[in-house]
Amino acid sequence: MDRQIRRMAVALLGLFLLLLAQVNYIQVFAADELANNPANRRLIIQEYEVDRGDILARDARTVLARSVTSRGELRFLRRYPDPHLYAGITGYYSVVFGRSELEQSYNDYLSGRAPALFPTNLVDELLGRPKRGATVITTIDPRLQEVARDALGDRPGAVAAVDPATGEVLVLVSVPSFNPNPLSSHDPATARDAWRALQDAPGQPLLANANDLFYPPGSTFKILTAAAALENGLGPDSEWDNPPELDLPQTESTITNAGGGTCPGGGERVTLARAFQYSCNVIFGEIGLELGGERLAEQSEAFGFEQDVPFDIPFREGQFSTLDSFENDQPAVARSAIGLQDVRANPLHMALVGAAIANDGVLMRPQLVREVRGPQGLVIDEMDPEEWGRPISSETASILTELMESVVEAGTGTAARIPGIPVAGKTGTARYSNEAPPHVWFVAFAPADQPRIAVAVVVLNGGGFGDEASGGRVAAPIARAVIEAYLGTGG
């Protein structure tokens, strides 16, 4: 009998020790994992007890995202007053799908978890008030954002604008866009239905054309090729053979100018400056072959291509080439020099290229948030302008500015001319497929003599103009509208 009692006691002790180990594992070792599990309903209820901070435009009045009280189990509901215009900036805040864009990258501030908000959290708890998040004030100019959206219309593409001196992003418009409000619904079925619809929608609306995706930049990349030429001693007056087509080595392929024929304004020889003004593919193919792939790669990397460019939301940096080496692929070098082959970029990155030239050769870190304010309105974090690199010399920047001015004054970009304001720009037309119209681009800054804004525009698949589309015809007027609106308001 005693033996049975002892066995029972040992078994109960073993069960007790097992239970104690399980409790300690849950409370100590697995606590964080369980607490942060999206399926933890208690965590979700706790998270939605917070009066999440607003996301505002640079005027600190225009609301991009806010929280409102809800009658359901979850106390606060996230709302987006002008959803399609700002979705690529704010992202979404969803019970089912989590967070994206600024809702994710500034979540500690918005949710009230940042250490700087501890005193406010303590007072709110003592007074029995809901925990409050901080307000994030962006760099986006709301009026300019609307102008860019209206100028682009419903054509797939994007517009990005940057202050060259500070790196502040003034405009970030993408078409197509999406409505974050259904995704932020407290009803999981509504959120899932909205998600499925967005997954099936054409054009990947959850990814912004302005900064998440990239495309062949076409002749706008000649800005970087010209920069590499100037940095390596090939001046604007350097002369190049001017045949109607460039026979590419190692292949039967050729490069031709738009519309065929030789580069306008020249005879058997033509200068780099003239070739830039009229965007002559043949000449820039020659320049690319003269420079070589390594120099082109070095120059593109100096402008942030293939680099980790710091930004407040996801950003797809420019790609120069997926090739390990150009040594045995000269056709790839020539095509890359005119922005084709494997070259890719998005409008924000090309706006940064224009901004660096406008800023005397200095590239500023792109900045989407100006400051963060606590619930009492006091600034608790301020984002100062930061120099990110110097891709070109001051002298090269000055020459490139003159070259880009000539494009707008009497070259392929005359549709961007603004009376009384010197504009520097470069057109681009990227035919990426024989079965689709080209993507068309325009990169510009103004005033050219005292730059205050740099703009990049891409309109995908010709913007309704088919094979007749060009950067000068389709994209340049959009950039002009943004520049006029900004300079006309005094900034």
VEXDREN-2710 file (C-alpha; in Angstrom, 1 decimal):
% VEXDREN-2710
k/r/px/py/pz
1/MET/0.0/0.0/0.0
2/ASP/2.8/2.4/0.9
3/ARG/4.5/1.6/-2.4
4/GLN/1.4/2.6/-4.3
5/ILE/1.1/5.8/-2.3
6/ARG/4.7/6.7/-3.1
7/ARG/4.2/6.0/-6.8
8/MET/1.1/8.2/-6.8
9/ALA/3.0/11.0/-5.0
10/VAL/5.9/10.7/-7.5
11/ALA/3.5/10.9/-10.4
12/LEU/1.6/13.9/-9.0
13/LEU/5.0/15.6/-8.3
14/GLY/6.0/14.9/-12.0
15/LEU/2.8/16.4/-13.3
16/PHE/3.2/19.4/-11.0
17/LEU/6.7/20.0/-12.2
18/LEU/5.6/19.6/-15.8
19/LEU/2.8/22.1/-15.2
20/LEU/5.2/24.5/-13.5
21/ALA/7.6/24.3/-16.5
22/GLN/4.8/24.9/-19.0
23/VAL/3.6/28.0/-17.0
24/ASN/7.1/29.4/-16.8
25/TYR/7.7/28.8/-20.5
26/ILE/4.5/30.6/-21.4
27/GLN/5.1/33.5/-19.1
28/VAL/8.8/33.9/-19.6
29/PHE/10.2/32.4/-22.7
30/ALA/7.2/32.5/-25.1
31/ALA/5.6/35.6/-23.7
32/ASP/6.7/37.9/-26.5
33/GLU/5.9/35.5/-29.3
34/LEU/2.4/34.9/-27.9
35/ALA/1.8/38.6/-27.2
36/ASN/2.7/39.5/-30.7
37/ASN/0.8/36.7/-32.5
38/PRO/-1.7/38.4/-34.8
39/ALA/-4.2/35.7/-33.8
40/ASN/-4.1/36.9/-30.2
41/ARG/-7.5/38.6/-29.8
42/ARG/-6.6/40.2/-26.6
43/LEU/-3.6/41.9/-28.2
44/ILE/-5.8/43.2/-31.1
45/ILE/-8.3/44.6/-28.6
46/GLN/-5.5/46.3/-26.6
47/GLU/-3.9/47.7/-29.8
48/TYR/-7.2/49.2/-30.9
49/GLU/-7.7/50.8/-27.5
50/VAL/-5.1/53.4/-28.6
51/ASP/-6.2/56.6/-30.2
52/ARG/-3.7/56.2/-33.0
53/GLY/-1.9/59.4/-34.2
54/ASP/-2.8/61.4/-37.3
55/ILE/-0.7/61.4/-40.5
56/LEU/-0.7/65.0/-41.9
57/ALA/0.6/66.8/-45.0
58/ARG/3.4/69.4/-44.6
59/ASP/0.8/72.2/-43.9
60/ALA/0.0/70.3/-40.6
61/ARG/-3.7/70.6/-41.5
62/THR/-4.5/68.3/-44.4
63/VAL/-5.3/64.9/-42.9
64/LEU/-3.9/61.8/-44.7
65/ALA/-4.9/59.3/-42.0
66/ARG/-6.8/59.6/-38.7
67/SER/-8.5/57.4/-36.0
68/VAL/-12.2/57.8/-35.2
69/THR/-14.2/56.2/-32.4
70/SER/-16.0/52.9/-33.1
71/ARG/-19.1/51.4/-31.6
72/GLY/-17.8/47.9/-31.9
73/GLU/-15.5/45.8/-29.7
74/LEU/-12.5/47.6/-31.1
75/ARG/-12.5/51.1/-29.8
76/PHE/-10.9/53.1/-32.7
77/LEU/-11.2/52.7/-36.5
78/ARG/-8.6/54.0/-38.9
79/ARG/-9.9/56.2/-41.7
80/TYR/-8.3/57.8/-44.8
81/PRO/-10.2/61.0/-46.0
82/ASP/-8.6/61.1/-49.5
83/PRO/-7.6/57.5/-49.9
84/HIS/-6.5/57.1/-53.5
85/LEU/-4.4/60.3/-53.4
86/TYR/-2.3/59.3/-50.5
87/ALA/-2.6/55.5/-50.2
88/GLY/1.0/54.9/-51.5
89/ILE/2.2/57.2/-48.7
90/THR/0.1/56.2/-45.7
91/GLY/-0.4/52.6/-46.5
92/TYR/-3.1/50.7/-44.6
93/TYR/-3.7/49.7/-41.0
94/SER/-5.6/46.5/-40.9
95/VAL/-6.8/44.0/-38.3
96/VAL/-6.3/41.2/-40.9
97/PHE/-3.3/42.3/-43.0
98/GLY/-1.3/44.4/-40.6
99/ARG/0.4/47.7/-41.6
100/SER/2.3/49.1/-44.6
101/GLU/4.1/52.3/-45.7
102/LEU/4.1/55.1/-43.0
103/GLU/1.6/53.2/-40.9
104/GLN/4.3/50.5/-40.5
105/SER/7.5/52.5/-40.5
106/TYR/6.3/55.1/-38.0
107/ASN/4.1/52.6/-36.0
108/ASP/6.0/53.2/-32.7
109/TYR/5.1/56.9/-32.8
110/LEU/1.6/56.5/-34.2
111/SER/0.7/53.7/-31.6
112/GLY/2.1/55.7/-28.7
113/ARG/4.9/53.1/-28.0
114/ALA/7.8/55.4/-28.6
115/PRO/9.9/56.1/-25.4
116/ALA/9.4/59.9/-26.0
117/LEU/5.6/59.4/-25.3
118/PHE/6.0/57.6/-22.0
119/PRO/5.2/60.8/-19.9
120/THR/2.0/61.4/-21.9
121/ASN/1.0/57.7/-21.6
122/LEU/1.4/57.8/-17.9
123/VAL/-0.7/60.9/-17.5
124/ASP/-3.4/59.5/-19.7
125/GLU/-3.5/56.3/-17.7
126/LEU/-3.8/58.2/-14.4
127/LEU/-6.6/60.2/-15.8
128/GLY/-8.4/57.3/-17.3
129/ARG/-8.0/58.5/-20.9
130/PRO/-7.3/56.4/-23.9
131/LYS/-3.6/56.0/-24.8
132/ARG/-2.8/58.5/-27.6
133/GLY/-0.3/58.2/-30.4
134/ALA/1.9/60.9/-31.9
135/THR/1.1/62.9/-35.1
136/VAL/3.4/62.3/-38.1
137/ILE/3.8/65.4/-40.3
138/THR/4.9/64.5/-43.8
139/THR/6.8/66.6/-46.4
140/ILE/4.0/66.2/-49.0
141/ASP/2.5/69.5/-50.4
142/PRO/-1.2/68.7/-50.6
143/ARG/-2.0/71.3/-53.3
144/LEU/0.9/70.1/-55.4
145/GLN/-0.2/66.4/-54.9
146/GLU/-3.6/67.3/-56.3
147/VAL/-2.1/69.1/-59.3
148/ALA/0.1/66.1/-60.1
149/ARG/-2.8/63.7/-59.8
150/ASP/-5.0/65.9/-62.0
151/ALA/-2.3/66.3/-64.6
152/LEU/-1.6/62.5/-64.7
153/GLY/-5.3/61.7/-64.7
154/ASP/-6.3/58.1/-65.0
155/ARG/-3.2/57.1/-67.0
156/PRO/-1.0/54.5/-65.4
157/GLY/2.2/56.0/-64.2
158/ALA/3.6/58.2/-61.5
159/VAL/4.9/61.7/-60.5
160/ALA/7.5/62.5/-57.9
161/ALA/8.8/65.9/-56.9
162/VAL/11.7/66.8/-54.5
163/ASP/13.1/69.9/-53.0
164/PRO/16.7/69.7/-54.3
165/ALA/18.3/71.5/-51.3
166/THR/16.6/69.4/-48.6
167/GLY/15.6/66.1/-50.2
168/GLU/12.0/66.7/-49.0
169/VAL/9.6/64.8/-51.1
170/LEU/6.9/67.2/-52.2
171/VAL/4.8/64.9/-54.5
172/LEU/4.4/61.2/-54.6
173/VAL/1.5/60.2/-56.9
174/SER/0.8/56.8/-58.4
175/VAL/-1.8/55.5/-60.7
176/PRO/-3.3/53.0/-60.2
177/SER/-3.9/53.5/-56.5
178/PHE/-6.2/51.9/-53.9
179/ASN/-8.6/52.6/-51.1
180/PRO/-7.2/51.6/-47.7
181/ASN/-10.5/52.1/-45.9
182/PRO/-12.0/48.7/-46.7
183/LEU/-8.7/47.0/-45.7
184/SER/-8.9/48.9/-42.4
185/SER/-12.5/47.7/-41.7
186/HIS/-13.0/45.9/-38.3
187/ASP/-15.0/43.3/-40.3
188/PRO/-12.5/40.6/-41.4
189/ALA/-14.7/39.5/-44.3
190/THR/-14.8/43.1/-45.7
191/ALA/-11.0/43.4/-45.4
192/ARG/-10.4/40.1/-47.1
193/ASP/-12.8/40.8/-49.9
194/ALA/-11.1/44.1/-50.5
195/TRP/-7.7/42.4/-50.5
196/ARG/-8.7/39.8/-53.0
197/ALA/-10.1/42.5/-55.3
198/LEU/-6.8/44.4/-55.1
199/GLN/-4.8/41.2/-55.9
200/ASP/-6.9/40.6/-59.0
201/ALA/-6.9/44.3/-60.1
202/PRO/-4.6/45.3/-63.1
203/GLY/-1.5/47.3/-62.5
204/GLN/-0.6/46.0/-58.9
205/PRO/-2.3/48.9/-57.1
206/LEU/-0.9/47.9/-53.7
207/LEU/2.6/48.7/-55.1
208/ALA/3.2/52.4/-56.0
209/ASN/4.6/53.2/-59.4
210/ALA/6.3/56.2/-57.8
211/ASN/8.6/54.2/-55.5
212/ASP/7.8/50.5/-55.2
213/LEU/8.1/49.5/-58.9
214/PHE/10.6/50.4/-61.6
215/TYR/10.7/50.6/-65.3
216/PRO/13.2/51.2/-68.2
217/PRO/14.0/55.0/-68.0
218/GLY/14.9/55.3/-71.7
219/SER/16.7/58.5/-72.7
220/THR/16.3/60.1/-69.2
221/PHE/19.2/57.8/-68.3
222/LYS/21.3/59.8/-70.8
223/ILE/21.6/62.3/-67.9
224/LEU/23.8/59.7/-66.1
225/THR/25.6/58.7/-69.3
226/ALA/26.4/62.3/-70.0
227/ALA/27.5/62.7/-66.3
228/ALA/29.9/59.8/-66.7
229/ALA/31.3/61.3/-69.9
230/LEU/31.9/64.7/-68.3
231/GLU/33.4/63.1/-65.2
232/ASN/35.8/61.2/-67.4
233/GLY/37.0/64.1/-69.5
234/LEU/34.6/63.9/-72.5
235/GLY/33.3/67.5/-72.7
236/PRO/30.1/68.8/-74.2
237/ASP/32.0/69.9/-77.3
238/SER/33.6/66.4/-77.9
239/GLU/32.6/65.2/-81.4
240/TRP/31.2/61.9/-82.4
241/ASP/30.5/60.1/-85.7
242/ASN/27.0/60.7/-86.8
243/PRO/25.8/57.7/-88.8
244/PRO/22.0/56.9/-89.1
245/GLU/22.5/53.7/-87.1
246/LEU/25.1/52.2/-84.8
247/ASP/26.2/48.7/-85.7
248/LEU/26.6/46.9/-82.4
249/PRO/29.7/44.7/-82.0
250/GLN/29.3/40.9/-81.5
251/THR/25.8/41.0/-83.0
252/GLU/23.8/41.9/-86.1
253/SER/21.7/44.3/-84.0
254/THR/21.8/48.1/-84.4
255/ILE/20.8/51.2/-82.5
256/THR/18.9/53.9/-84.3
257/ASN/17.7/57.4/-83.5
258/ALA/14.0/58.1/-83.0
259/GLY/12.4/58.4/-86.4
260/GLY/15.6/57.1/-88.1
261/GLY/18.2/59.2/-89.8
262/THR/21.2/61.0/-88.4
263/CYS/21.3/63.3/-85.3
264/PRO/19.7/66.7/-86.2
265/GLY/21.9/69.7/-86.5
266/GLY/25.1/67.9/-87.4
267/GLY/27.0/66.6/-90.4
268/GLU/29.3/63.7/-90.3
269/ARG/30.3/64.6/-86.8
270/VAL/28.1/65.9/-83.9
271/THR/28.9/67.1/-80.4
272/LEU/27.8/65.5/-77.2
273/ALA/25.8/68.7/-76.4
274/ARG/23.8/68.5/-79.6
275/ALA/23.2/64.8/-79.2
276/PHE/21.9/65.4/-75.7
277/GLN/19.6/68.2/-76.9
278/TYR/18.0/66.0/-79.5
279/SER/18.4/62.7/-77.5
280/CYS/20.3/60.9/-80.2
281/ASN/20.5/57.2/-79.4
282/VAL/23.3/56.5/-81.9
283/ILE/25.7/59.0/-80.4
284/PHE/25.0/57.9/-76.8
285/GLY/25.5/54.3/-77.8
286/GLU/28.9/55.4/-79.1
287/ILE/29.6/57.3/-75.8
288/GLY/28.6/54.2/-73.8
289/LEU/31.0/52.0/-75.8
290/GLU/33.8/54.6/-75.3
291/LEU/33.3/54.8/-71.6
292/GLY/32.7/51.1/-71.0
293/GLY/30.4/49.3/-68.7
294/GLU/32.4/49.8/-65.5
295/ARG/32.5/53.6/-65.7
296/LEU/28.7/53.7/-66.5
297/ALA/28.1/51.4/-63.5
298/GLU/30.3/53.5/-61.2
299/GLN/28.4/56.6/-62.2
300/SER/25.0/55.1/-61.8
301/GLU/26.0/53.7/-58.4
302/ALA/27.1/57.2/-57.4
303/PHE/23.6/58.4/-58.1
304/GLY/22.2/55.6/-55.8
305/PHE/21.5/52.8/-58.4
306/GLU/22.2/49.4/-57.0
307/GLN/22.6/51.0/-53.5
308/ASP/20.5/51.0/-50.4
309/VAL/19.0/54.5/-50.5
310/PRO/17.5/55.3/-47.1
311/PHE/13.8/56.3/-47.2
312/ASP/10.9/56.4/-44.8
313/ILE/8.8/53.8/-46.8
314/PRO/9.8/51.0/-49.1
315/PHE/11.8/52.2/-52.1
316/ARG/13.0/50.2/-55.1
317/GLU/16.3/51.7/-56.0
318/GLY/17.4/52.0/-59.6
319/GLN/19.0/49.0/-61.3
320/PHE/21.8/49.5/-63.8
321/SER/22.5/45.9/-64.9
322/THR/22.0/42.4/-63.7
323/LEU/25.1/41.3/-65.6
324/ASP/28.2/40.4/-63.6
325/SER/30.5/42.0/-66.2
326/PHE/30.2/44.0/-69.5
327/GLU/33.5/42.8/-70.7
328/ASN/32.2/40.3/-73.2
329/ASP/28.8/42.0/-74.0
330/GLN/29.4/45.3/-75.7
331/PRO/25.8/45.5/-77.1
332/ALA/24.6/45.5/-73.5
333/VAL/26.9/48.4/-72.7
334/ALA/25.5/50.5/-75.7
335/ARG/21.9/49.7/-74.9
336/SER/22.4/50.4/-71.2
337/ALA/23.9/53.8/-72.1
338/ILE/20.5/54.8/-73.6
339/GLY/18.5/53.5/-70.6
340/LEU/17.5/50.1/-72.0
341/GLN/18.8/46.6/-71.6
342/ASP/18.6/45.9/-67.8
343/VAL/18.4/49.5/-66.7
344/ARG/15.4/50.2/-64.4
345/ALA/14.3/53.2/-62.3
346/ASN/11.3/54.7/-60.7
347/PRO/10.2/58.4/-60.8
348/LEU/11.4/59.1/-57.2
349/HIS/14.9/57.9/-58.0
350/MET/15.0/59.9/-61.3
351/ALA/13.7/63.0/-59.4
352/LEU/16.6/62.5/-57.0
353/VAL/19.0/62.4/-60.0
354/GLY/17.6/65.7/-61.2
355/ALA/17.7/67.1/-57.7
356/ALA/21.4/66.2/-57.3
357/ILE/22.3/68.1/-60.5
358/ALA/20.1/71.0/-59.4
359/ASN/21.9/71.0/-56.0
360/ASP/25.4/71.6/-57.4
361/GLY/26.1/67.9/-57.6
362/VAL/25.1/67.0/-54.0
363/LEU/22.5/64.2/-53.5
364/MET/20.3/64.7/-50.4
365/ARG/18.7/61.8/-48.5
366/PRO/15.1/61.6/-49.7
367/GLN/12.8/62.6/-46.8
368/LEU/9.1/61.9/-46.4
369/VAL/8.6/63.0/-42.8
370/ARG/9.4/66.5/-41.5
371/GLU/8.6/66.0/-37.8
372/VAL/6.6/64.1/-35.2
373/ARG/4.4/65.9/-32.6
374/GLY/3.2/64.5/-29.3
375/PRO/-0.5/64.6/-28.4
376/GLN/0.0/68.1/-26.8
377/GLY/1.3/69.4/-30.1
378/LEU/5.0/69.7/-29.0
379/VAL/7.7/68.5/-31.5
380/ILE/9.3/65.3/-30.1
381/ASP/11.3/64.4/-33.2
382/GLU/12.5/66.5/-36.1
383/MET/14.1/65.2/-39.3
384/ASP/16.9/67.5/-40.5
385/PRO/18.1/67.5/-44.1
386/GLU/21.0/65.1/-44.6
387/GLU/23.6/64.9/-47.4
388/TRP/23.7/61.4/-48.8
389/GLY/26.5/61.7/-51.4
390/ARG/28.1/63.7/-54.2
391/PRO/27.7/61.8/-57.5
392/ILE/29.2/64.5/-59.6
393/SER/31.4/67.6/-59.3
394/SER/30.0/71.1/-59.2
395/GLU/31.5/71.8/-62.7
396/THR/29.7/68.7/-64.1
397/ALA/26.4/69.7/-62.5
398/SER/26.7/73.2/-64.1
399/ILE/27.4/71.7/-67.6
400/LEU/24.5/69.2/-67.2
401/THR/22.2/72.1/-66.2
402/GLU/23.1/73.9/-69.5
403/LEU/22.6/70.7/-71.5
404/MET/19.2/70.1/-69.9
405/GLU/18.1/73.7/-70.4
406/SER/18.9/73.3/-74.1
407/VAL/16.5/70.3/-74.3
408/VAL/13.6/72.5/-73.0
409/GLU/14.6/75.6/-75.0
410/ALA/15.0/74.0/-78.4
411/GLY/15.2/70.3/-78.1
412/THR/12.9/67.4/-77.4
413/GLY/11.4/68.9/-74.3
414/THR/9.9/72.2/-75.5
415/ALA/6.5/71.3/-74.1
416/ALA/7.9/72.0/-70.7
417/ARG/8.8/75.6/-71.4
418/ILE/7.4/78.1/-68.9
419/PRO/7.5/81.8/-69.9
420/GLY/9.9/83.7/-67.7
421/ILE/11.2/80.6/-65.9
422/PRO/14.3/78.7/-67.2
423/VAL/13.5/74.9/-67.0
424/ALA/16.2/72.2/-67.3
425/GLY/14.8/68.8/-68.4
426/LYS/15.3/65.6/-70.3
427/THR/12.8/63.4/-72.2
428/GLY/12.7/59.7/-72.3
429/THR/10.9/57.2/-74.5
430/ALA/11.5/53.5/-73.5
431/ARG/10.3/50.9/-75.9
432/TYR/10.5/47.8/-73.9
433/SER/8.4/45.5/-76.1
434/ASN/7.5/45.3/-79.8
435/GLU/3.9/44.5/-78.7
436/ALA/3.2/47.5/-76.5
437/PRO/3.6/51.3/-76.7
438/PRO/6.6/52.7/-75.0
439/HIS/6.8/54.1/-71.4
440/VAL/7.4/57.8/-71.6
441/TRP/9.4/60.0/-69.2
442/PHE/10.4/63.5/-68.3
443/VAL/12.9/64.6/-65.6
444/ALA/13.2/68.3/-64.9
445/PHE/14.1/71.0/-62.3
446/ALA/13.4/74.7/-62.1
447/PRO/14.2/77.5/-62.1
448/ALA/17.4/76.3/-63.7
449/ASP/19.5/79.1/-62.3
450/GLN/18.1/78.8/-58.8
451/PRO/16.5/75.4/-58.5
452/ARG/13.6/74.9/-56.0
453/ILE/11.9/71.8/-57.3
454/ALA/12.9/68.7/-59.2
455/VAL/10.2/66.5/-60.9
456/ALA/10.1/63.1/-62.6
457/VAL/7.2/61.7/-64.5
458/VAL/6.5/58.4/-66.1
459/VAL/3.5/57.5/-68.1
460/LEU/3.2/53.8/-68.8
461/ASN/2.4/52.3/-72.2
462/GLY/2.1/55.5/-74.0
463/GLY/-0.6/57.1/-72.0
464/GLY/-3.2/56.5/-74.7
465/PHE/-1.0/57.9/-77.5
466/GLY/0.1/54.5/-78.7
467/ASP/3.3/54.2/-80.7
468/GLU/3.2/58.0/-81.2
469/ALA/3.9/58.6/-77.6
470/SER/7.0/60.4/-76.5
471/GLY/8.4/61.9/-73.3
472/GLY/8.2/65.3/-74.8
473/ARG/4.6/65.0/-75.9
474/VAL/3.1/63.1/-73.0
475/ALA/5.2/63.4/-69.8
476/ALA/6.7/66.9/-70.2
477/PRO/3.4/68.8/-69.9
478/ILE/2.6/67.0/-66.6
479/ALA/6.0/68.1/-65.2
480/ARG/5.4/71.6/-66.4
481/ALA/2.0/71.7/-64.6
482/VAL/3.6/70.7/-61.3
483/ILE/6.5/73.2/-61.7
484/GLU/4.1/76.0/-62.6
485/ALA/1.9/75.3/-59.6
486/TYR/4.8/75.1/-57.1
487/LEU/6.6/78.2/-58.3
488/GLY/3.3/80.1/-58.7
489/THR/2.4/79.6/-55.0
490/GLY/5.8/80.7/-53.8
491/GLY/6.6/77.2/-52.7
END
